[in-house]
């Protein structure tokens, strides 16, 4: 794990695997090497034992100590601060080279704490972070874990380690715990699994549906593509569904690519799968791209490009609700099989719905997160559903 670490690291661990020991080791080494460091715990209850362990480990190189402030000054300029996140502003204004957030899934308002308080402490020194915790539902710790699974997030890395990976727990003890505990509790606490919280979430049954690997086109099958455009902050996603078998067969997700390259990339997918229809978002930057594809542009490598069967989809609260609800029903009923893709699975599981003041339902990703794979898949499913009915009258093409 340590050899694979990146700037920001997330370890989802089963109970008693030694995650706190790992954090102490990372922090103590950084501090002994001259870096200012900090340990953050959800409450003071979780802080005291770690403070004692750090104090003992670093005693040979400690030059100053404050028990009241939980602070150590070390030889060669390093330091350690230990904070309780009972105060969400803990550490604000400091500069750190490394921080550890222990039992991160239990931190109240972790998203706000990370973005508004902790992340800025790393900016000046370009510091790193470790988030250590046993999972607790699909909260912000789960979203951080998903960042570490995303190949397009080069600064993040994450791992999932069940308690069985620990050399200190006997297999018979784990088996005894499994027999004595509810299945869901054991899966979360000892297998380190992220579980949907019962009674919440838009998409149910995602893990069971996500088992496919990408597959090439099959003779006689009908294919459709859902397309969600982006330029810089979000991701462009093409989701390809076999409308003959209701299986997602391919997905392309990328960012920071000019529009000319994006349309060329879609042309290449169309050359492979020969889609009956491409249902593409037409809002804002999407409209000129849709028109370009419909008219047969795309001269990046010389020569013309054929017109593609692109149909525009205009995103409103109502049309978005329609395609999201359709996709939700399909996944829950087992009508659509999905690719085993970590990013897509994470976005589906984290997807939210809220009721507005006017009583309408608003669907979207949690604050600061993405839903590009969700929308592209929902568009592909909408297109596949219509193709199976041999009519396109059900598309929400109009504004």
WOBELGI-V833724 format. One line per field, one symbol per residue. phi: phi as a letter, one per 30 degrees, with the letter a starting at -180 (. if undefined). burial: + if it has 16 or more other C-alpha atoms within 10 Angstrom, else -. A space follows every 10 residues. Layout:
phi=???
burial=???
This chain:
phi=.ddcdcdcbb ccbddicjdd dedddddddd ddcjcdbacc bdbdedcddd eddddddced cdcabbddch bbcceijdab ccbcdecdce ieidbbcabb cdhddcddhe eddddccded dcddchdcbb cbadebiccd ddddededcc dccddcbbbb bddddddccd eddddddddd ceeddddddc chcdcddeib jdccideddc bdcebddcdi ccbbbcbcda bbdccdbccc bdddchbdca abbabhbddd ddddddeddd ddchddaccb ecdhdddddd ddddcidjce ciidbddcdc cdbcdbeddd eddddddddd dddidbccdd cddddddddd ebbbcdedjd cccldeeicc bddddddddd ddddddddch acddddddd
burial=-----+-+++ +++++++-++ --++-+++-+ ++-+++++++ +++---++-+ +--++--+-- -+--+----+ +++++--+++ +++++--+++ +--+++++++ +++++++--+ +-++--++++ ++----++++ ++++++++++ ++++++++++ -----+++++ ++++------ ---------- -----+++++ ++++++---- -+++-++-++ ---------- -+++++++++ ---+++++++ ++++-+++++ +++++---+- -+++-++-++ --++++++++ +++--+--++ ++++--++-- ----+--+++ +++++---++ +-++-+++-+ ++---+++++ ++++++++++ ++-------- --++++--++ ++++++++++ +++++++--- -+--+++--
